[in-house]
């Protein structure tokens, strides 16, 4: 077993002076040797350069003649300055940690720059920051190099060149002022009239990380005008400008505008018969009970819609009201429905609704009252002029995605009135449409794959380019399935409950009213002053 070293070493924290302590042991102690002193230094993992030769000699001589404890300085601990470089995982920042020296050499700017170069950090070095830190001599994880994030481009969009179309595009604003006196007006365009301009996507600016590697901005789709737009054409000298090709009524659709031919009739009744065509219909009088109207554009009625079926691809605007028969009389003696059935892809506007079933892709805006109706709106339902306490919803079921707003909900007679928001009322039909499209595309794919395989096995049957046409069509179908998959995923995201949906009764909630917001439920047993109902901490709160 090796003998214990008789020398102890201590360092003064302030001066960093290294001292040795020797305690003679026994009657005839053996003085320490230089080898023992060096072993003690190395046991602390110091280098021998910490020893001062003159001080060591003085200490050893003192120990040789000592008859008691000896404590003398033998040198000084020298610690040079040091530094560390850290790079973030995304390679967008490099950070410096500086440790000051203790009796040794400080870190120089050249030391750090050499380490940066050796690490491949060549871009975005903050020269002034680095110099300041070197002058300070100490820091911890301070950024000294920064990458440049890419600047996103501007996504392409479409700008309407007709003010009336611009207003229609803004109809999703539940607080927009609706001028009911203007509801019967139609915008008419002539051939060659500019309708919409496509603003192409603007590319972004690339960035780089601290290693100098480029970072491209996220790609932006350059969305063209929608295919198969009717009644329009692009300007031959400007492919981003959409012009009217025919005289008619413009209607905004996704990625463009369509111009529908305009048909005017005095009334829709037994004299005119049912009306179905591609275009826009203007009715000077009424649409009477039992009649059918189905158009791809707008329907504008100066009078009233009675218990009729009216379907439009655009908006339905009624200067009067929409009136069906009360529940007791919903069927005539032939079993035909006497309720009014109204559906459109855009917005329904009318002065009042009674005993009607209304489905709108966007909004439903009623000036006065909704009585015993079933309403489904892809965005919002507004009853009464915005900013007022007018408007009433009495009985029935109102379902909108974003909001329902009225002066009064329910009635003094506690008519059962149900109002739902936060979920898409058209969810089932949207899913069904995509499922039907998938079945159709899958059926086509299966048939085309069989045909392509058959022609591959039987090349003699491949005449007149049948195989090439089949392969091209198959590629189109496969691309359609890929696009469908993306639309299905987007629909699933869109159909998530909308937590910000609201229900507003500015004047009063009557007893018998049930509210549903994003699958949460509240029922009013007694009358309550009006307010706005929304979700707070997962529960419906009226404020």
C-alpha positions in Angstrom: 0.0 0.0 0.0 1.6 3.3 -1.0 2.5 5.8 1.7 0.3 8.8 2.2 1.7 12.0 0.7 2.7 14.2 3.6 2.0 17.4 1.6 -1.3 19.1 1.4 -2.1 21.8 -1.2 -4.5 24.7 -0.9 -5.4 27.5 -3.3 -6.4 31.0 -2.2 -9.7 31.8 -4.0 -8.9 35.5 -4.4 -5.2 35.5 -5.4 -5.1 32.0 -6.9 -1.8 31.5 -5.0 -0.9 27.9 -4.5 0.5 27.0 -1.0 1.9 23.7 0.3 1.4 22.5 3.9 3.8 20.1 5.6 3.2 18.6 9.0 6.2 16.7 10.5 5.2 13.3 11.8 7.0 11.3 14.5 10.4 11.7 16.2 12.4 11.4 13.0 10.2 12.7 10.2 11.4 12.3 6.6 11.3 15.7 4.9 9.2 15.8 1.7 10.9 15.6 -1.7 10.3 17.4 -4.9 8.9 14.2 -6.3 6.3 14.1 -3.5 5.4 17.8 -4.2 5.0 17.1 -7.9 2.8 14.0 -7.2 0.6 16.2 -5.0 0.2 18.7 -7.8 -0.6 16.1 -10.4 -3.1 14.5 -8.0 -5.1 17.7 -8.4 -4.8 17.4 -12.2 -2.7 20.5 -12.5 0.3 20.9 -14.7 3.7 21.3 -13.2 3.9 24.8 -14.7 1.9 26.0 -11.7 5.1 25.6 -9.6 7.6 28.4 -9.1 11.1 27.0 -8.8 12.4 29.6 -6.3 9.3 29.2 -4.1 9.5 25.4 -4.3 13.2 25.4 -3.2 12.3 27.7 -0.2 9.5 25.4 0.8 11.6 22.2 0.6 14.5 23.8 2.6 12.0 25.0 5.3 10.6 21.5 5.5 14.1 20.0 5.9 14.9 22.1 9.0 11.3 22.2 10.4 10.3 21.0 13.8 6.7 22.1 13.3 4.1 22.8 10.6 5.3 24.6 7.4 3.0 26.5 5.1 4.5 28.4 2.2 3.5 29.6 -1.2 4.9 27.4 -4.0 3.3 28.9 -7.1 0.0 30.0 -8.6 -2.9 28.3 -10.4 -3.1 29.7 -14.0 -6.5 29.1 -15.8 -6.7 30.4 -19.4 -10.0 31.8 -20.7 -12.2 29.4 -22.6 -15.4 29.4 -24.7 -18.1 27.2 -26.1 -20.2 27.4 -29.3 -23.7 26.1 -29.4 -25.9 25.9 -32.5 -29.7 25.5 -32.4 -31.2 22.4 -33.9 -32.7 24.4 -36.8 -29.2 25.8 -37.5 -30.6 29.4 -37.4 -28.6 30.6 -34.4 -25.1 30.2 -32.9 -24.5 31.1 -29.3 -21.3 31.9 -27.4 -20.4 31.1 -23.8 -17.2 32.9 -22.5 -15.4 31.9 -19.4 -12.9 34.5 -18.1 -9.2 33.5 -17.4 -7.8 33.2 -13.9 -4.2 34.3 -14.2 -4.1 33.0 -17.8 -4.7 34.3 -21.3 -8.2 35.6 -22.3 -10.1 34.4 -25.3 -9.5 36.6 -28.3 -11.8 37.4 -31.2 -9.5 35.5 -33.5 -10.0 32.4 -31.4 -13.7 32.6 -31.7 -13.7 33.3 -35.4 -11.4 30.4 -36.1 -13.8 28.1 -34.2 -16.8 29.5 -36.1 -15.0 28.8 -39.4 -14.0 25.3 -38.3 -17.7 24.6 -37.4 -18.9 25.8 -40.8 -20.6 28.9 -39.3 -20.0 31.4 -42.0 -23.3 33.4 -42.4 -25.0 36.0 -40.3 -22.2 36.6 -37.9 -22.9 39.6 -35.6 -19.6 41.3 -35.6 -20.4 44.1 -33.2 -21.9 41.7 -30.7 -18.9 39.5 -30.9 -16.5 42.3 -30.3 -18.5 43.6 -27.3 -18.6 40.1 -25.7 -14.8 39.6 -26.2 -14.3 43.0 -24.5 -16.6 42.0 -21.6 -14.7 38.7 -21.3 -17.6 36.7 -19.9 -21.1 35.7 -21.2 -23.5 32.8 -21.4 -25.2 31.6 -24.5 -25.4 34.9 -26.3 -26.4 34.8 -29.9 -23.4 35.8 -32.1 -24.7 34.5 -35.5 -28.2 34.5 -36.9 -29.7 32.9 -40.0 -32.2 34.7 -42.2 -35.6 33.3 -42.3 -37.2 33.2 -45.8 -39.8 35.8 -46.5 -43.1 34.2 -47.6 -44.5 35.2 -50.9 -48.0 36.6 -51.3 -50.6 34.1 -52.3 -52.5 34.8 -55.5 -56.0 36.0 -55.2 -58.9 37.3 -57.2 -60.2 40.9 -57.3 -63.7 41.7 -58.4 -64.0 44.6 -60.8 -67.7 45.2 -60.1 -68.6 46.8 -56.8 -71.8 44.8 -56.5 -69.8 41.6 -56.7 -67.3 42.9 -54.2 -70.2 43.5 -51.8 -71.5 39.9 -52.4 -68.1 38.5 -51.5 -68.3 40.2 -48.1 -71.6 38.9 -47.2 -70.1 36.6 -44.6 -69.8 39.6 -42.3 -72.7 39.1 -39.8 -72.6 42.9 -38.9 -72.8 44.1 -42.5 -75.6 46.6 -43.1 -78.3 45.1 -45.4 -80.4 47.6 -47.4 -83.6 45.7 -47.9 -84.8 48.3 -50.4 -82.0 47.2 -52.8 -82.7 43.5 -52.6 -84.6 43.4 -55.9 -81.8 45.0 -58.0 -79.7 42.9 -60.4 -76.3 43.8 -61.8 -76.3 43.3 -65.5 -73.2 43.2 -67.7 -72.6 43.4 -71.4 -70.1 41.3 -73.5 -66.6 42.5 -73.1 -67.1 44.1 -69.7 -64.3 43.4 -67.2 -65.4 41.2 -64.3 -62.5 40.0 -62.3 -58.7 40.2 -62.2 -56.5 37.4 -61.1 -53.5 38.5 -59.1 -50.8 35.9 -59.5 -48.8 34.6 -56.5 -45.7 36.7 -55.7 -42.6 34.6 -55.0 -41.0 35.0 -51.6 -37.4 35.7 -50.8 -35.1 32.8 -49.8 -33.2 32.8 -46.5 -30.2 31.0 -45.2 -29.0 29.3 -42.0 -25.8 30.1 -40.1 -24.0 27.5 -42.2 -24.9 29.5 -45.3 -27.2 26.9 -46.7 -30.2 28.4 -48.5 -33.7 28.1 -47.2 -36.4 28.4 -49.8 -39.7 30.1 -48.9 -42.8 27.8 -48.8 -44.2 27.3 -52.3 -47.4 29.0 -53.1 -50.0 27.6 -55.5 -50.6 29.8 -58.5 -54.3 29.3 -58.6 -55.8 29.8 -62.1 -59.4 30.8 -63.0 -61.7 27.9 -62.4 -62.3 25.7 -65.5 -65.7 25.5 -67.2 -66.8 29.1 -66.2 -69.9 29.9 -68.2 -70.6 33.2 -69.9 -67.1 34.5 -69.5 -63.7 34.5 -71.3 -60.2 35.7 -70.6 -58.9 38.8 -72.4 -56.8 37.7 -75.4 -54.2 40.3 -74.5 -54.3 39.7 -70.7 -54.9 36.2 -69.5 -55.4 37.4 -65.9 -58.4 39.5 -66.8 -61.9 37.8 -67.0 -64.4 39.4 -69.3 -68.1 38.8 -69.9 -68.8 36.8 -73.0 -72.5 37.3 -73.0 -75.0 39.7 -71.6 -76.5 38.6 -68.3 -76.1 38.6 -64.5 -72.6 38.0 -63.0 -72.2 35.6 -60.1 -69.1 35.1 -58.0 -68.0 31.5 -57.7 -64.7 30.1 -56.3 -61.8 31.2 -58.5 -63.9 33.3 -60.9 -67.2 34.7 -62.0 -69.9 33.3 -64.1 -72.4 35.2 -66.2 -75.8 33.7 -66.3 -78.4 34.5 -68.9 -81.3 36.5 -67.4 -84.9 35.4 -67.8 -87.7 37.7 -66.7 -91.3 36.5 -66.0 -94.3 38.3 -64.6 -95.0 35.4 -62.2 -94.3 31.7 -61.7 -97.7 30.1 -61.6 -99.9 27.7 -63.6 -99.6 30.0 -66.6 -95.8 30.0 -66.7 -95.4 26.5 -65.5 -92.4 25.2 -63.6 -89.1 26.9 -64.5 -85.7 25.1 -64.8 -82.7 26.5 -66.7 -79.1 27.5 -66.5 -79.1 31.2 -65.6 -80.7 33.9 -63.4 -84.4 34.4 -63.0 -86.2 37.7 -62.1 -89.9 37.4 -61.2 -91.8 40.6 -61.3 -94.7 39.2 -59.2 -95.1 36.1 -57.0 -94.0 32.4 -57.1 -97.3 30.7 -56.2 -98.0 27.6 -54.2 -96.8 24.3 -55.6 -94.6 25.7 -58.3 -91.0 24.6 -58.9 -88.1 26.9 -59.8 -84.6 25.5 -60.3 -81.8 27.7 -61.8 -78.0 27.8 -61.6 -77.8 31.5 -61.0 -79.8 33.9 -58.8 -83.5 34.2 -58.1 -84.9 37.7 -57.5 -88.6 37.9 -56.6 -90.3 41.3 -56.4 -93.3 39.8 -54.7 -93.8 36.8 -52.5 -92.8 33.1 -52.5 -95.7 31.0 -51.4 -95.5 27.2 -50.6 -93.2 26.6 -53.6 -89.9 24.8 -54.2 -87.1 27.3 -55.2 -83.5 26.2 -55.8 -80.7 28.5 -56.9 -77.0 28.0 -57.4 -76.5 31.7 -56.3 -78.6 33.9 -54.1 -82.3 34.1 -53.5 -83.7 37.5 -52.8 -87.4 38.2 -52.1 -88.8 41.7 -51.7 -91.8 40.3 -49.9 -91.9 37.2 -47.7 -91.6 33.5 -48.0 -94.8 31.8 -46.7 -95.8 28.2 -46.4 -98.8 26.6 -44.8 -99.0 25.9 -41.1 -98.2 22.4 -39.8 -101.8 21.3 -39.9 -102.0 22.0 -43.6 -98.5 20.9 -44.7 -100.0 18.4 -47.3 -102.7 19.0 -49.8 -105.3 16.4 -50.7 -102.8 14.9 -53.2 -100.1 14.5 -50.6 -98.0 17.4 -52.0 -96.1 19.5 -49.5 -97.5 22.9 -48.7 -94.4 24.2 -46.9 -92.1 26.5 -48.8 -88.8 24.8 -49.6 -85.9 27.2 -50.4 -82.3 26.3 -51.1 -79.4 28.1 -52.6 -75.6 28.1 -52.7 -75.3 31.7 -51.5 -77.5 33.9 -49.3 -81.3 34.0 -48.8 -82.8 37.5 -48.1 -86.4 38.2 -47.4 -88.6 40.5 -45.4 -90.1 37.6 -43.3 -90.3 33.8 -43.2 -93.2 31.6 -42.1 -93.5 27.8 -42.2 -90.6 27.5 -44.6 -87.6 25.1 -44.9 -84.6 27.1 -45.9 -81.1 25.9 -46.7 -78.3 28.4 -47.6 -74.7 27.8 -48.4 -73.8 31.1 -46.8 -76.2 33.4 -44.9 -79.9 33.9 -44.2 -80.9 37.5 -43.7 -84.5 38.3 -42.7 -85.7 41.8 -42.1 -88.6 41.2 -39.6 -89.6 37.8 -38.3 -89.0 34.0 -38.7 -92.0 31.9 -37.6 -92.0 28.1 -37.3 -89.2 27.6 -39.9 -86.3 25.2 -40.3 -83.2 27.1 -41.4 -79.8 25.7 -42.2 -77.0 28.3 -43.0 -73.4 27.5 -43.8 -72.4 30.7 -42.1 -74.8 33.0 -40.2 -78.5 33.8 -39.7 -79.5 37.4 -39.1 -83.0 38.4 -38.2 -83.7 42.1 -37.9 -81.6 45.1 -39.0 -78.1 45.0 -37.6 -77.5 47.2 -34.6 -81.2 47.2 -33.6 -83.2 45.1 -31.1 -85.8 44.3 -33.8 -86.4 40.9 -35.3 -87.9 37.8 -33.8 -87.5 34.0 -34.2 -90.6 32.2 -33.0 -90.6 28.4 -32.9 -88.8 26.0 -35.3 -85.1 25.1 -35.7 -82.3 27.4 -36.7 -78.9 25.9 -37.4 -75.9 28.0 -38.5 -72.1 27.4 -38.4 -70.9 30.8 -37.1 -73.7 32.8 -35.5 -77.4 33.4 -35.1 -78.6 36.9 -34.2 -82.1 38.3 -33.5 -83.8 40.8 -31.3 -86.0 38.1 -29.7 -85.7 34.3 -29.5 -88.8 32.4 -28.6 -92.3 33.7 -27.6 -94.4 34.6 -24.6 -96.3 31.3 -25.3 -93.0 29.4 -24.9 -93.1 28.1 -28.4 -90.4 25.4 -28.7 -87.5 27.1 -30.4 -84.1 25.4 -31.0 -81.0 27.3 -32.1 -77.8 25.6 -33.0 -74.4 27.0 -33.9 -70.8 25.8 -34.0 -71.4 22.8 -36.2 -71.9 22.7 -39.9 -75.6 22.0 -40.8 -74.5 20.8 -44.2 -72.0 18.4 -42.9 -73.9 15.2 -43.9 -74.6 16.4 -47.4 -71.0 17.5 -47.9 -69.7 14.1 -46.8 -72.3 12.4 -48.9 -71.2 14.3 -52.0 -67.6 13.4 -51.5 -68.5 9.8 -50.9 -70.5 9.7 -54.1 -67.6 11.2 -56.0 -65.2 8.7 -54.5 -67.5 5.8 -55.5 -67.7 7.2 -59.0 -63.9 7.7 -59.4 -63.1 4.3 -57.8 -65.5 2.6 -60.2 -63.9 4.4 -63.2 -60.4 3.5 -61.9 -61.3 -0.2 -61.6 -62.7 -0.4 -65.1 -59.8 1.5 -66.6 -57.2 -0.6 -64.8 -58.8 -3.8 -66.2 -58.9 -2.3 -69.7 -55.2 -1.2 -69.5 -54.2 -4.7 -68.2 -56.3 -6.4 -70.9 -54.6 -4.4 -73.7 -51.2 -5.1 -72.2 -51.9 -8.8 -72.3 -53.6 -8.6 -75.7 -51.6 -6.0 -77.6 -53.4 -7.0 -80.9 -56.6 -5.5 -79.4 -54.9 -2.1 -78.9 -56.0 -0.4 -82.1 -56.5 3.3 -82.9 -54.7 4.4 -79.8 -57.2 2.9 -77.4 -54.5 1.9 -74.9 -52.9 5.3 -74.8 -56.2 7.1 -74.3 -57.2 4.6 -71.5 -53.8 5.2 -69.8 -54.2 9.0 -70.0 -57.7 8.8 -68.6 -56.6 6.5 -65.8 -53.9 9.0 -64.9 -56.6 11.7 -64.8 -58.8 9.6 -62.5 -55.8 8.8 -60.2 -55.1 12.6 -60.0 -58.8 13.1 -59.2 -58.6 10.6 -56.4 -55.5 12.3 -55.0 -57.3 15.7 -55.1 -60.4 14.1 -53.5 -58.3 12.8 -50.6 -57.0 16.3 -49.9 -60.5 17.7 -50.1 -61.8 15.0 -47.7 -59.0 15.8 -45.2 -59.8 19.5 -45.5 -63.5 18.8 -44.9 -62.7 16.9 -41.8 -60.8 19.9 -40.5 -63.6 22.3 -41.5 -66.2 20.2 -39.7 -64.5 20.5 -36.3 -66.8 22.2 -33.8 -66.4 26.0 -34.0 -65.7 27.1 -30.4 -66.1 30.8 -31.3 -69.7 30.5 -32.5 -72.3 32.7 -30.8 -76.1 33.1 -30.4 -77.4 36.6 -29.7 -80.9 37.7 -28.6 -80.5 41.5 -28.2 -83.8 42.0 -26.3 -84.9 38.7 -24.8 -84.6 34.9 -24.5 -88.1 33.4 -23.8 -88.7 30.2 -21.9 -88.8 27.2 -24.1 -85.7 28.2 -26.1 -82.9 25.6 -26.3 -79.4 26.7 -27.3 -76.7 24.3 -28.7 -73.2 25.6 -29.2 -70.5 23.2 -30.4 -72.3 20.2 -28.8 -73.0 22.1 -25.5 -76.7 22.6 -24.5 -78.6 25.2 -22.5 -82.4 25.5 -22.0 -84.3 28.5 -20.8 -87.0 27.5 -18.4 -88.0 31.2 -17.7 -87.7 34.4 -19.7 -84.4 36.1 -19.5 -83.0 39.4 -20.6 -81.1 39.3 -23.9 -77.4 38.9 -24.4 -74.8 37.0 -26.4 -74.3 33.3 -25.7 -70.9 31.8 -26.2 -68.6 29.1 -24.9 -66.4 29.9 -21.9 -64.3 27.0 -20.4 -66.4 24.5 -22.3 -69.8 25.8 -21.0 -72.4 28.1 -22.5 -72.4 31.5 -20.9 -74.8 34.4 -21.7 -73.3 37.9 -21.3 
